[in-house]
Amino acid sequence: MIAEAGLAALWLAASLALLQLALAAIGLRAQRNADELLVAVRPVAIVQGALAVVAMLLLIVLFQQSDMSVKLVATNSHSAKPWLYKVAGAWGNHEGSMLLWVTILGLAGAAVARFERQLEPRTLAATLGAQGLIALGFYAFLLFSSNPFERLSPAPRDGQGLNPILQDPGLAFHPPTLYAGYVGLSVAFSFAVGALVTRDVGRAFARAMRPWVLGAWVFLTLGITAGSYWAYYELGWGGWWFWDPVENASLMPWLAATALLHSVTVLATRDGLRAWTVMLAVVAFSMSMIGTFLVRSGILTSVHAFAVDPERGAFILALLLLYIGGALALFALRVGTVREGTTFELVSREGGLVANNLLLSVILGIVLIGTLYPIVAAAFGVQLSVGPPFFNKAAGPIALVLVVVMAAGPLLRWRRDKAGEVVERLTWPIAAAVFAFAALVAFATPIGVLPLLGLSLAVGLAVASVAPLWKRDLRRTPLFTWGMVVAHLGLAVSLAGMACDSAFTAERLVALRAGEATRVGPWRVSFAGLSPVIGDNWSGLQARLTAERDGRTRLLFPQSRTFADPPTVTSESAIATVLDGQLYTVLGAADGQGRWQLRLWWKPFVTLIWLGGTLVALGGALSLVGRLRPRRREAWT
């Protein structure tokens, strides 16, 4: 009965999403009783979100109980699987992950209905109506194309198990945070649609939308950072980013959300960039929808993608065309009613933010074209691959220009500034970047141009990031200012880690017998032998490695694991983390001559990549808290 209750909750939630849309549409057009209809939208949205949560919790219960009469459980779980992967396995598949998406979507709509008090009632009702329309489409997708509660008769004795690559604590963290980011962008999209419907694009709309954009951006940053590290240690490839199409599918919404975050700040603070902000809200949600289509359409082969039939991809494509096409049509019809807003000079903080937006948009366009072009070419019978060389050469130089703009932006004044004074304020960041460049050229081993410029600009950006705190009373500095400082500093730290990984990584592929040793970077690595090892639902071989450096010894145990359900062999890396980097080791296969293959990397300062990502998310969270505090005081007074 649990599966039937979950399915009933989904049907009820879908019905309420339809009612939510209808009440908003009728209330906005009604001449009589309009207020009553618009007020009724709020409780409907709250109950709809609660029902979606109920459905998700019931699916988790089915996985925990290993109810093999449910098709989704039988094909994606196993009774011997550890409890953590039973819970996380509920969304480690197509149907469950879509239910998680809809659950977060329902919760977001309920939160808007419960807490939003700044918007004019008609605009809020239109926003909730748009959110109801988005939810209705995804409920239809679940109920008619991807039912997570479908029964299986006869029920098998046990399940087929979860993909071993997904049997990692990262599964419990990465998808929920990423989906929270995607759904946050859907709320921003709904705000934009609501404001266009009621012709209410202004500062109040931007202030209401900004916390959702900030929250979405924070979750996307955390999701991408966690996913990057998960792939780094789990897949055994030794890299932190591979420009995989599905990785790009998460990067594109983040780029659009970053541009939107800066644009909505200008609108909320200075009443500028009205039409541009609305357009970016549509583009950001478009990128999350395109990412969803790429992952679930079956047109991509990737370790990240769900292998599903093309009919489901067609369903999502239809939703994408409906939502994004409809929003663009509405924008075209109403953009003439959007007033220009406050103007500003080219040399100003607003001008810097516009430049930031344009550069982010160019990078987004490069990633989008590089991701979609092979798919389009394949449709015409041409097989080609677009990989890291294209993305690095095309987007890398633009990203470095973006770093320069990012360093200057916070030091610019609002409305208008003087170029000479801006250069004077940038004296110390420029000096730091030049010093770093000279030191690298003089003392470091020869490295490529992009890593050299990246490291130099990272130093300059780090100095510029803390410049807004100079000569200020730190105890009275607003929390959102601290957030900006920490986020920009985090980007500098990440950029330094990326540049170091590209410039200084040492790699060694060897075949060793027990007792033999090799060197990689500053490490001497000895192979002591192999031993069998058994886990909760796998067996394997474990190598014993002794890594020595400067008189200190580290023990490492890379593994080759064999899973029975489903039958899979995986490589589990072993990583030694020290202050200045990581020693990364992977066990390969036997060569038939008594030797075992080992792949070793020494990666100086690679951990800065994920430390910086964490700082970026922390900065966003500080800004979010700083922006929400005044609203909370207003709500209580």
SEFI-420326 format. One line per 5 residues: number of its first residue (from 1); for each residue z, y, x of C-alpha. Coordinates in nm, 4 decimals, padded with zeros to 6 digits, m for minus. Layout:
NUM	Z/Y/X | ...
// end
This chain:
1	00.0000/00.0000/00.0000 | 00.0438/00.2327/00.2991 | m00.3326/00.2526/00.3548 | m00.3943/00.3218/m00.0129 | m00.1273/00.5944/m00.0111
6	m00.2920/00.7549/00.2904 | m00.6318/00.7463/00.1222 | m00.4829/00.8949/m00.1958 | m00.3268/01.1760/00.0088 | m00.6683/01.2507/00.1568
11	m00.8339/01.2635/m00.1860 | m00.5602/01.4934/m00.3179 | m00.5889/01.7204/m00.0137 | m00.9666/01.7385/m00.0602 | m00.9187/01.8289/m00.4268
16	m00.6785/02.1060/m00.3323 | m00.9216/02.2357/m00.0691 | m01.1813/02.2620/m00.3450 | m00.9275/02.4352/m00.5701 | m00.8339/02.6708/m00.2859
21	m01.1994/02.7684/m00.2451 | m01.2526/02.8067/m00.6189 | m00.9440/03.0223/m00.6757 | m01.0432/03.2541/m00.3925 | m01.4049/03.2829/m00.5109
26	m01.3170/03.3383/m00.8771 | m01.0307/03.5752/m00.7967 | m01.2528/03.7945/m00.5791 | m01.5104/03.8281/m00.8596 | m01.2775/03.8358/m01.1604
31	m01.2234/04.1543/m01.3584 | m00.9095/04.0233/m01.5316 | m00.6143/03.8239/m01.3928 | m00.7576/03.8620/m01.0442 | m00.4185/03.9183/m00.8821
36	m00.2721/03.6002/m01.0313 | m00.5664/03.3951/m00.9072 | m00.5498/03.5411/m00.5576 | m00.1742/03.4859/m00.5306 | m00.2195/03.1216/m00.6363
41	m00.4322/03.0524/m00.3281 | m00.1257/03.0597/m00.0991 | 00.0735/02.7659/m00.2465 | m00.2405/02.5572/m00.2850 | m00.3164/02.5984/00.0868
46	00.0410/02.5027/00.1784 | 00.0397/02.1838/m00.0310 | m00.3046/02.0906/00.0995 | m00.1752/02.1104/00.4574 | 00.1310/01.9013/00.3668
51	m00.0878/01.6254/00.2189 | m00.3032/01.6151/00.5317 | 00.0129/01.5677/00.7416 | 00.1219/01.2841/00.5116 | m00.2121/01.1075/00.5594
56	m00.1890/01.1376/00.9395 | 00.1688/01.0089/00.9485 | 00.0773/00.7102/00.7334 | m00.2077/00.6208/00.9711 | 00.0371/00.6319/01.2636
61	00.2694/00.3979/01.0701 | m00.0197/00.1524/01.0216 | m00.0862/00.1527/01.3960 | 00.2832/00.1109/01.4759 | 00.3068/m00.1860/01.2405
66	m00.0162/m00.3350/01.3821 | m00.1539/m00.3780/01.0300 | m00.4751/m00.5652/01.1128 | m00.5893/m00.5578/00.7504 | m00.6933/m00.1959/00.8211
71	m01.0298/m00.1932/00.9964 | m00.9446/00.1031/01.2202 | m00.6277/m00.0671/01.3486 | m00.8044/m00.3995/01.4057 | m01.0852/m00.2416/01.6075
76	m00.8697/m00.0020/01.8112 | m00.5302/m00.1624/01.8612 | m00.3499/m00.4814/01.9590 | m00.0028/m00.6115/01.8777 | 00.0849/m00.6402/02.2506
81	m00.0007/m00.2789/02.3207 | 00.2919/m00.0517/02.4304 | 00.4323/00.1620/02.1466 | 00.3133/00.4890/02.3013 | m00.0468/00.3734/02.2866
86	m00.0016/00.2508/01.9325 | 00.0986/00.6025/01.8294 | m00.1586/00.7830/02.0414 | m00.4158/00.5157/01.9576 | m00.4123/00.6461/01.6020
91	m00.6321/00.9312/01.7262 | m00.7954/00.7466/02.0184 | m01.0985/00.6671/01.8028 | m01.3534/00.8464/01.5876 | m01.1932/00.8228/01.2424
96	m00.8372/00.8846/01.3599 | m00.9344/01.1785/01.5771 | m01.1179/01.3380/01.2849 | m00.8101/01.2888/01.0667 | m00.6026/01.4586/01.3373
101	m00.8569/01.7445/01.3370 | m00.8280/01.7829/00.9584 | m00.4483/01.7599/00.9747 | m00.4248/02.0449/01.2243 | m00.6785/02.2367/01.0151
106	m00.4623/02.1924/00.7044 | m00.1474/02.2933/00.8903 | m00.3188/02.6046/01.0242 | m00.4305/02.7068/00.6763 | m00.0804/02.6494/00.5436
111	00.0649/02.8633/00.8248 | m00.1749/03.1479/00.7445 | m00.0793/03.1258/00.3755 | 00.2926/03.1156/00.4519 | 00.3315/03.3771/00.7259
116	00.0412/03.6230/00.7129 | 00.1571/03.9535/00.5617 | m00.0580/04.2167/00.7359 | m00.3888/04.1629/00.5604 | m00.4835/04.3182/00.2306
121	m00.4436/04.0456/m00.0420 | m00.8160/04.0237/m00.1179 | m00.9035/03.9761/00.2494 | m00.6318/03.7133/00.2901 | m00.7581/03.5256/m00.0169
126	m01.1139/03.5347/00.1175 | m00.9846/03.4063/00.4523 | m00.8022/03.1158/00.2877 | m01.1108/03.0452/00.0771 | m01.3225/03.0169/00.3913
131	m01.0587/02.7904/00.5465 | m01.0674/02.5766/00.2321 | m01.4458/02.5460/00.2591 | m01.4206/02.4266/00.6200 | m01.1504/02.1761/00.5260
136	m01.3508/02.0509/00.2280 | m01.6490/01.9660/00.4467 | m01.4360/01.7650/00.6897 | m01.2501/01.5898/00.4074 | m01.5902/01.4869/00.2690
141	m01.6881/01.3636/00.6154 | m01.3753/01.1470/00.6318 | m01.3902/01.0147/00.2765 | m01.7613/00.9361/00.2579 | m01.8563/00.8639/00.6181
146	m01.5486/00.7927/00.8317 | m01.2686/00.6517/00.6135 | m00.9691/00.5822/00.8441 | m00.7959/00.3683/00.5793 | m01.0766/00.1204/00.5120
151	m00.9501/m00.2336/00.4564 | m01.0795/m00.5418/00.6395 | m01.0984/m00.8787/00.4625 | m01.0135/m01.1283/00.5885 | m00.7717/m00.9634/00.8320
156	m00.8008/m01.0906/01.1929 | m00.5005/m01.2464/01.3666 | m00.4958/m00.9616/01.6179 | m00.6908/m00.6519/01.7097 | m00.9587/m00.5813/01.9675
161	m00.7370/m00.3370/02.1575 | m00.7737/00.0209/02.2746 | m01.0221/00.1233/02.5423 | m00.8188/00.0725/02.8649 | m00.9316/00.4092/03.0019
166	m00.7500/00.5670/02.7060 | m00.4293/00.3718/02.7695 | m00.2627/00.6584/02.9472 | 00.0032/00.9158/02.8499 | m00.2762/01.1742/02.8655
171	m00.4009/01.0410/02.5309 | m00.0791/01.1604/02.3674 | m00.1286/01.5150/02.4956 | m00.4938/01.5952/02.5662 | m00.6640/01.5451/02.2247
176	m00.3926/01.7164/02.0125 | m00.3873/02.0275/02.2329 | m00.7664/02.0453/02.2462 | m00.7960/02.0041/01.8706 | m00.5300/02.2704/01.8131
181	m00.7535/02.5036/02.0128 | m01.0625/02.4132/01.8140 | m00.8785/02.4606/01.4853 | m00.7364/02.7940/01.5989 | m01.0938/02.9091/01.6411
186	m01.1698/02.7919/01.2871 | m00.8933/03.0246/01.1645 | m01.0439/03.3141/01.3614 | m01.3789/03.2265/01.2042 | m01.2204/03.2297/00.8568
191	m01.0622/03.5697/00.9266 | m01.4035/03.7045/01.0277 | m01.5701/03.5626/00.7146 | m01.2904/03.6991/00.4933 | m01.3190/04.0448/00.6470
196	m01.6968/04.0453/00.6004 | m01.6676/03.9342/00.2383 | m01.4263/04.2173/00.1518 | m01.5813/04.4689/00.3965 | m01.2435/04.5017/00.5686
201	m01.3334/04.4802/00.9392 | m01.0769/04.7014/01.1082 | m00.7589/04.7100/01.3120 | m00.5481/04.5253/01.0520 | m00.7966/04.2375/01.0511
206	m00.7948/04.2258/01.4331 | m00.4148/04.2323/01.4544 | m00.3914/03.9473/01.2053 | m00.6517/03.7424/01.3916 | m00.5322/03.8085/01.7478
211	m00.2319/03.5687/01.7484 | m00.4576/03.2873/01.6281 | m00.7113/03.3581/01.8995 | m00.4327/03.3714/02.1584 | m00.2833/03.0460/02.0322
216	m00.6217/02.8732/02.0280 | m00.6931/02.9965/02.3789 | m00.3567/02.8714/02.5078 | m00.4090/02.5251/02.3560 | m00.7668/02.5043/02.4825
221	m00.6474/02.5985/02.8308 | m00.3750/02.3331/02.8222 | m00.6128/02.0722/02.6800 | m00.8821/02.1348/02.9398 | m00.6293/02.1455/03.2256
226	m00.4623/01.8220/03.1139 | m00.7982/01.6550/03.0523 | m00.9217/01.7562/03.3958 | m00.6209/01.6027/03.5699 | m00.6328/01.2927/03.3489
231	m00.9978/01.2281/03.4415 | m00.9185/01.3101/03.8051 | m00.6570/01.0391/03.8515 | m00.7769/00.7887/03.5913 | m01.1493/00.7508/03.6586
236	m01.1213/00.7167/04.0363 | m01.4156/00.9474/04.1070 | m01.2111/01.1824/04.3197 | m01.3255/01.5009/04.1448 | m01.1623/01.7377/03.8995
241	m01.4769/01.8473/03.7093 | m01.8104/01.6690/03.6803 | m02.0103/01.8919/03.4396 | m02.0228/01.5958/03.2055 | m02.1821/01.7092/02.8733
246	m01.8616/01.6347/02.6853 | m01.6554/01.8261/02.9411 | m01.8929/02.1145/02.8810 | m01.8338/02.0723/02.5078 | m01.4710/02.1749/02.5615
251	m01.5526/02.4446/02.8170 | m01.7955/02.6312/02.5901 | m01.5371/02.7108/02.3181 | m01.2952/02.8228/02.5904 | m01.5495/03.0668/02.7347
256	m01.6257/03.2041/02.3884 | m01.2543/03.2239/02.3024 | m01.1859/03.4146/02.6267 | m01.4518/03.6693/02.5360 | m01.3191/03.6889/02.1794
261	m00.9628/03.7397/02.3032 | m01.0614/04.0444/02.5067 | m01.2809/04.1827/02.2300 | m01.0184/04.1461/01.9562 | m00.7713/04.3218/02.1854
266	m01.0018/04.6249/02.2025 | m01.0388/04.6236/01.8232 | m00.6661/04.5811/01.7561 | m00.5591/04.8366/02.0158 | m00.8380/05.0964/02.0161
271	m01.0409/05.0225/01.7021 | m01.3605/04.9485/01.8954 | m01.6156/04.6641/01.9175 | m01.5928/04.5807/01.5463 | m01.9257/04.4033/01.4937
276	m01.9083/04.2375/01.8364 | m01.5653/04.0903/01.7579 | m01.6857/03.9410/01.4307 | m01.9907/03.7919/01.6009 | m01.7780/03.6393/01.8786
281	m01.5502/03.4785/01.6180 | m01.8557/03.3089/01.4696 | m01.9879/03.2081/01.8132 | m01.6514/03.0636/01.9244 | m01.6245/02.8376/01.6198
286	m01.9933/02.7490/01.6603 | m01.9171/02.6180/02.0091 | m01.6337/02.3990/01.8803 | m01.8653/02.2615/01.6089 | m02.1397/02.1932/01.8655
291	m01.8836/02.0128/02.0798 | m01.7803/01.8009/01.7833 | m02.1449/01.7169/01.7144 | m02.2117/01.6183/02.0769 | m01.9083/01.3887/02.0947
296	m01.9677/01.2127/01.7619 | m02.3436/01.2073/01.7109 | m02.4174/00.9138/01.9417 | m02.6751/01.1173/02.1375 | m02.4595/01.1235/02.4527
301	m02.3452/00.8444/02.6816 | m02.0137/00.9476/02.8335 | m01.6675/00.8108/02.9012 | m01.5444/01.0923/02.6760 | m01.7801/01.0365/02.3821
306	m01.7160/00.8293/02.0710 | m01.9965/00.5761/02.0222 | m02.0824/00.6334/01.6579 | m02.3929/00.5958/01.4487 | m02.6445/00.8810/01.4128
311	m02.5723/00.9171/01.0402 | m02.2308/01.0598/01.1208 | m02.3884/01.2972/01.3680 | m02.6299/01.4102/01.0969 | m02.3339/01.4772/00.8650
316	m02.1650/01.6969/01.1267 | m02.4953/01.8695/01.2019 | m02.5281/01.9501/00.8313 | m02.1757/02.0978/00.8317 | m02.2588/02.3012/01.1407
321	m02.5725/02.4419/00.9783 | m02.3829/02.5168/00.6576 | m02.0866/02.6938/00.8163 | m02.2536/02.8716/01.1036 | m02.5797/02.9431/00.9226
326	m02.3899/03.0783/00.6242 | m02.1657/03.2938/00.8436 | m02.4625/03.4361/01.0337 | m02.6415/03.5117/00.7070 | m02.3295/03.6863/00.5761
331	m02.3034/03.8806/00.9029 | m02.6670/03.9915/00.8723 | m02.6074/04.1072/00.5143 | m02.2820/04.2913/00.5837 | m02.3174/04.4175/00.9400
336	m02.4505/04.7450/00.8041 | m02.1171/04.8022/00.6291 | m01.9200/04.7565/00.9526 | m01.8479/05.1009/01.0884 | m01.8959/05.1713/01.4577
341	m01.5308/05.2312/01.5400 | m01.3932/05.4395/01.8248 | m01.6325/05.5112/02.1125 | m01.5469/05.5005/02.4824 | m01.6919/05.5848/02.8225
346	m01.8628/05.3314/03.0456 | m01.5910/05.3665/03.3119 | m01.2882/05.2712/03.1036 | m01.0824/04.9657/03.0245 | m01.2948/04.9089/02.7140
351	m01.6033/04.9232/02.9377 | m01.4473/04.6675/03.1716 | m01.3731/04.4380/02.8801 | m01.7310/04.4707/02.7559 | m01.8563/04.3757/03.1027
356	m01.6147/04.0826/03.0988 | m01.7553/03.9752/02.7602 | m02.1155/03.9997/02.8742 | m02.0565/03.7953/03.1900 | m01.8659/03.5292/02.9961
361	m02.1527/03.5178/02.7462 | m02.4054/03.4671/03.0260 | m02.1998/03.1788/03.1708 | m02.1655/03.0337/02.8213 | m02.5439/03.0527/02.7787
366	m02.6005/02.8741/03.1113 | m02.3605/02.5933/03.0207 | m02.5080/02.5616/02.6711 | m02.8676/02.5428/02.7984 | m02.7760/02.3015/03.0780
371	m02.5971/02.0762/02.8311 | m02.8547/02.0770/02.5506 | m03.1799/02.0904/02.7496 | m03.1753/01.7218/02.8575 | m03.1050/01.6204/02.4959
376	m03.3974/01.8254/02.3660 | m03.6231/01.6973/02.6463 | m03.5278/01.3365/02.5652 | m03.6318/01.3942/02.2040 | m03.9832/01.4670/02.3395
381	m03.9828/01.1596/02.5642 | m03.8909/01.3358/02.8879 | m03.5889/01.1954/03.0715 | m03.4093/01.4347/03.3031 | m03.0594/01.5104/03.4226
386	m02.8863/01.8451/03.4690 | m02.5881/01.8043/03.6989 | m02.3447/01.9967/03.9191 | m02.6068/02.1528/04.1513 | m02.7632/02.3426/03.8592
391	m02.4351/02.4581/03.7084 | m02.2810/02.5538/04.0418 | m02.5830/02.7539/04.1583 | m02.6535/02.9164/03.8209 | m02.3027/02.9924/03.7008
396	m02.1176/03.0206/04.0334 | m02.2434/03.3639/04.1457 | m02.1939/03.5103/03.7968 | m01.8398/03.3723/03.7882 | m01.7653/03.5511/04.1168
401	m01.8916/03.8797/03.9714 | m01.6668/03.8115/03.6725 | m01.3710/03.7785/03.9127 | m01.4451/04.1271/04.0492 | m01.4551/04.2710/03.6966
406	m01.1347/04.0844/03.6123 | m00.9597/04.2386/03.9117 | m01.0635/04.5916/03.8170 | m01.0145/04.5686/03.4392 | m00.6333/04.5983/03.4119
411	m00.6375/04.8946/03.6519 | m00.8720/05.0978/03.4329 | m00.7504/05.3533/03.1792 | m00.8361/05.3339/02.8097 | m01.1193/05.5485/02.6690
416	m01.2290/05.7117/02.9955 | m01.1573/05.6998/03.3668 | m01.2927/05.8312/03.6959 | m01.4776/05.5990/03.9301 | m01.3188/05.7494/04.2412
421	m00.9674/05.6975/04.1081 | m01.0499/05.3379/04.0124 | m01.1667/05.2621/04.3670 | m00.8456/05.4199/04.5002 | m00.6341/05.1937/04.2776
426	m00.8330/04.8946/04.4054 | m00.7656/04.9751/04.7713 | m00.5090/04.7018/04.8261 | m00.6988/04.4252/04.6389 | m01.0182/04.5130/04.8293
431	m00.8294/04.5149/05.1601 | m00.6728/04.1769/05.0825 | m01.0118/04.0239/04.9962 | m01.1737/04.1642/05.3129 | m00.8848/04.0407/05.5288
436	m00.9085/03.6938/05.3763 | m01.2844/03.6869/05.4306 | m01.2476/03.7869/05.7981 | m00.9692/03.5349/05.8579 | m01.1732/03.2497/05.7066
441	m01.4805/03.3380/05.9104 | m01.2759/03.3658/06.2304 | m01.0381/03.0706/06.2044 | m01.1566/02.8209/05.9403 | m01.4163/02.5515/05.9852
446	m01.7625/02.6610/05.8677 | m01.7823/02.6456/05.4874 | m02.0400/02.7301/05.2233 | m02.1026/03.0808/05.0980 | m01.9644/03.0243/04.7467
451	m01.6336/02.8672/04.8647 | m01.5959/03.1460/05.1229 | m01.6489/03.4180/04.8647 | m01.4363/03.2301/04.6122 | m01.1356/03.2089/04.8421
456	m01.1685/03.5725/04.9486 | m01.1991/03.6991/04.5922 | m00.9112/03.4768/04.4820 | m00.6851/03.6570/04.7272 | m00.8095/03.9950/04.6066
461	m00.7646/03.8936/04.2415 | m00.4092/03.7737/04.3086 | m00.3171/04.1148/04.4520 | m00.4942/04.2985/04.1693 | m00.3206/04.0787/03.9104
466	00.0250/04.2056/04.0005 | m00.0915/04.5666/04.0423 | m00.0082/04.6593/03.6779 | 00.3584/04.5952/03.7667 | 00.3641/04.8459/04.0538
471	00.6079/05.1354/04.0052 | 00.7214/04.9998/03.6657 | 01.0683/04.9134/03.5420 | 01.0218/04.5368/03.5293 | 01.3059/04.4910/03.2810
476	01.1292/04.7167/03.0309 | 00.7771/04.5912/03.0922 | 00.6361/04.4495/02.7638 | 00.6104/04.0733/02.7448 | 00.2373/04.0866/02.6745
481	00.1889/04.2803/02.9992 | 00.3705/04.0040/03.1841 | 00.1428/03.7584/03.0062 | m00.1693/03.9379/03.1295 | m00.0326/03.9439/03.4852
486	00.0588/03.5743/03.4863 | m00.2720/03.4660/03.3270 | m00.4843/03.6623/03.5759 | m00.2689/03.5370/03.8629 | m00.3196/03.1829/03.7336
491	m00.6967/03.2284/03.7415 | m00.6701/03.3453/04.1031 | m00.4632/03.0376/04.1909 | m00.7119/02.8037/04.0176 | m01.0070/02.9709/04.1895
496	m00.8377/02.9230/04.5277 | m00.7828/02.5542/04.4507 | m01.1454/02.5054/04.3442 | m01.2742/02.6783/04.6576 | m01.0449/02.4751/04.8860
501	m01.1491/02.1493/04.7215 | m01.5155/02.2377/04.7678 | m01.4763/02.3627/05.1251 | m01.2243/02.1365/05.2943 | m01.2270/01.7930/05.1214
506	m01.2650/01.4975/05.3581 | m01.3899/01.1623/05.2224 | m01.3951/00.8155/05.3754 | m01.5402/00.4898/05.2362 | m01.4300/00.1895/05.4449
511	m01.3822/m00.1882/05.4279 | m01.0584/m00.3092/05.5903 | m00.8801/m00.6354/05.6553 | m00.5037/m00.6620/05.6238 | m00.3474/m00.4910/05.9251
516	m00.6408/m00.2575/05.9948 | m00.6268/00.1219/05.9689 | m00.8542/00.4247/05.9380 | m00.8241/00.8029/05.9370 | m00.9098/01.0610/05.6727
521	m00.8297/01.4255/05.7387 | m00.4847/01.4473/05.9033 | m00.3788/01.1036/05.7671 | m00.3767/00.7596/05.9293 | m00.4022/00.5029/05.6502
526	m00.3121/00.1362/05.7144 | m00.4041/m00.1506/05.4807 | m00.1102/m00.3950/05.4628 | m00.2657/m00.6374/05.2121 | m00.2857/m00.7264/04.8437
531	m00.0449/m00.8676/04.5879 | m00.0805/m00.9654/04.2196 | 00.0732/m00.7385/03.9588 | 00.1238/m00.7758/03.5814 | 00.1661/m00.5011/03.3212
536	00.2405/m00.4969/02.9504 | m00.1126/m00.5961/02.8496 | m00.3000/m00.6331/03.1769 | m00.2985/m00.8146/03.5111 | m00.4423/m00.7061/03.8420
541	m00.4347/m00.6710/04.2175 | m00.2374/m00.4064/04.4009 | m00.3093/m00.2844/04.7529 | m00.0287/m00.1718/04.9817 | m00.1261/00.1281/05.1918
546	00.0825/00.3068/05.4513 | m00.0185/00.6695/05.5081 | 00.1195/00.8446/05.8154 | 00.1060/01.2150/05.9004 | 00.3134/01.4173/06.1467
551	00.5686/01.1392/06.1794 | 00.6176/01.0997/05.8026 | 00.5171/00.7907/05.6092 | 00.4017/00.7516/05.2489 | 00.3479/00.4223/05.0629
556	00.0589/00.4053/04.8186 | m00.0326/00.1267/04.5744 | m00.3823/00.1631/04.4255 | m00.4666/m00.1096/04.1744 | m00.7553/m00.2943/04.0179
561	m00.6541/m00.3891/03.6622 | m00.8047/m00.6444/03.4244 | m00.7512/m00.6047/03.0499 | m00.8092/m00.8946/02.8117 | m00.8479/m00.6936/02.4873
566	m01.1098/m00.5588/02.5215 | m01.2204/m00.7303/02.8475 | m01.2340/m00.4461/03.0998 | m01.1727/m00.3901/03.4710 | m01.0407/m00.0488/03.5755
571	m00.9422/00.1154/03.9024 | m00.6065/00.2936/03.9131 | m00.5885/00.5515/04.1880 | m00.2766/00.6115/04.3961 | m00.2133/00.9705/04.5007
576	00.0268/01.1187/04.7565 | 00.1008/01.4818/04.6730 | 00.2277/01.7071/04.9500 | 00.2694/02.0815/04.9738 | m00.0799/02.1452/05.1113
581	m00.2824/01.8964/04.9099 | m00.3282/01.5372/04.7979 | m00.4250/01.2089/04.9623 | m00.6269/01.0212/04.6979 | m00.6861/00.6456/04.7334
586	m00.8878/00.3940/04.5289 | m00.9106/00.0153/04.5717 | m01.2608/m00.1289/04.5509 | m01.4009/m00.4817/04.5552 | m01.3938/m00.7532/04.8224
591	m01.6979/m00.7688/05.0491 | m01.6979/m01.1504/05.0888 | m01.5924/m01.1332/05.4531 | m01.2178/m01.0995/05.4055 | m01.2290/m00.7221/05.3781
596	m01.1552/m00.4916/05.0832 | m01.3281/m00.1656/05.0118 | m01.1146/00.1484/05.0083 | m01.2228/00.4961/04.9114 | m01.0049/00.7732/05.0517
601	m01.0049/01.1490/05.0064 | m00.7956/01.4229/05.1636 | m00.8020/01.7243/04.9290 | m00.6306/02.0353/05.0700 | m00.4637/02.2551/04.8059
606	m00.6403/02.0805/04.5178 | m00.3194/02.0964/04.3100 | m00.3659/02.4739/04.2861 | m00.6370/02.4056/04.0267 | m00.3911/02.2621/03.7734
611	m00.1028/02.4882/03.8754 | m00.3313/02.7832/03.8046 | m00.4379/02.6379/03.4693 | m00.0736/02.5988/03.3728 | m00.0041/02.9603/03.4729
616	m00.2985/03.0788/03.2636 | m00.1614/02.8978/02.9587 | 00.1887/03.0324/03.0310 | 00.0496/03.3850/03.0502 | m00.1218/03.3380/02.7152
621	00.2006/03.2058/02.5636 | 00.3980/03.5071/02.6943 | 00.1390/03.7412/02.5447 | 00.1545/03.5542/02.2141 | 00.5337/03.5825/02.1970
626	00.5140/03.9492/02.2955 | 00.2619/04.0206/02.0196 | 00.4517/03.8238/01.7546 | 00.7925/03.9840/01.8164 | 00.7095/04.3176/01.6482
631	00.5588/04.1328/01.3507 | 00.8762/03.9300/01.3086 | 01.0855/04.2469/01.3072 | 00.8556/04.3981/01.0421 | 00.8864/04.0833/00.8290
636	01.2666/04.1079/00.8321 | 01.2859/04.4811/00.7560
// end
